[in-house]
Amino acid sequence: MTRSVQALAYARPSSLESSQVGPSLGLETAGGLTPRGAEAHPRFFAGFLTDPRIAARGLLAVADVAAARYHQRTLPASLDPVVTGNGDRLRFESFSGCCGVYARLDVLQEGLDGRTTGHGTTNVDVNAPLREALSRITADDPLHLRVGPEELAVTTLDGPVVEKKVPLPDRWLRGFAEAQVASAGFDLRAELTAAQAVAFLRSLPRTPSSGRAGRGARWVVASGGSLRPTTRPVPGAVCLPGPERLVALRRVLRDATALRVYGPVADGAAASAWEVVLPGMRLTLTLSPDSARGFSGEGGVLEALATDDAAADAELVSVLLAWEPRIEPAELAGQAGLSVERVRAALVRLGTAGRVGYDLADAAYFHRELPYDADRAERHNPRLVAARRLVGEGAVSLDGAGATVASGDRRYRVRESGAEFSCTCQWWADYRGRRGPCKHALAVRMARRGAAVVDAVRGTAVAGGVR
């Protein structure tokens, strides 16, 4: 498995200390991007939290996911959460080491005592002593929050004194992107009151159960103001694989005002999102379709990565982004001179670089800048690499609405009907498009686009000759 090392450098450890204004939570930042460019220790916020106890528990829940593996639990996993300042809110994000759970805490403007935030994205140090200190916050006494170095220390930092080096698999990056793509296709399926949410979440197991019968509900559906288990994906049902993966939500249950459940229209295993609404905040967990199946293999970004225009469009659209809390594709389309469809494809590609996320409550993308490389995600996507190789080898033969792809000593038949496709390969037999296109279908799409470009060039040449 390909991996790199993510190096995080902090000026000092994050801590909860006493100050002249009372308890003060100082979250130290590593290198990140802001409107001013790259900064070693960006500063996003300094002010009071409206509900410090709830914010502390929400931050701990995000840190729980960052340090967790819900599959193959014996392997190590820990990457400090990411924080983004969007002007009107702070977003704390993390992704589990098994690539199957995405977590985000949105602290909205009303949760930040009405203060605005800076703009940019960086990692924040969440160490063991800080976790212990946050867990001891039980009262709602005023708590000062600082994200970034103290104001007087901004220009006097001599260099990092705390360094963390974390192995970062490429599948982690792909999974982070796939979680955003999956969320963009979700709809609200159920909304529970606080009491109903508490009752439902407390009924779920804390640890995986052994045996098929002990796995808990694979699907749930809204019924009588609550959620009831069902053995099949009836209309309106939401997939709930590995229900123990929602355990991090228990940290904030006593303060929940509602639970919103999101999912796609699906007839098989699918991802889902679970959003706890809190005073001035929202905590969301997004689950992969199976606890043993991370987001990295879902294939939702492959179509956008395989599009010839996507790279150029993404570069153009990225120039127009300014850490907005809500990205409006129609507005970007007008500014960039592109269709809304091409802007959406560009946003998916930007997601592979960690440059946009998706907020279900707002039903909109938001801008952030993770320190990862989009080309790296594309280079290490096995199906995309294999499809480009097949096209380069001339293995695709187009004929009408279908095509034949030669792969090794075998021939595969790909049939297309609009956006739908089918293939005679084993991947299609196993997943039938539920995890994105197979390499053969991707190769056919690429070859067909290439043929369309050639035809357009020939048509232009003929028209020029006639004139």
Secondary structure, DSSP 8 states (H G I E B T S, - for coil): --EEEEEEEESS--EEEEETTEEEEEE-EEEEEETTEEESS---EEEEESSHHHHHHHHHHHHHHHT--SSSTTS------EEEEESSEEEEEEE-TTS-EEEEEEEEGGGGTT----EEEEEE---HHHHHHHHT--S---EEEEESS-GGGTTT----SEEEEEEEEHHHHHHHHHHHHHHTT-EEEEEEEHHHHHHHHHTS-SS--SSGGGS--SEEEEETTEEEEESS--TT-EE-SSGGGGGGGGGGGGG-SEEEEEE---SS---EEEEEEETTEEEEEEE-SBTTB-GGGS-TTHHHHH-TTHHHHHHHHHHH----SSB-HHHHHHHHT--HHHHHHHHHHHHHTT-EEEETTTTEEEE---S--HHHHHHT-HHHHHHHHHHHTT-EEEETTEEEEEETTEEEEEEEETTEEEESSHHHHHHTTTT---HHHHHHHHHHHHHHHHHHHHHHHHHHHH-
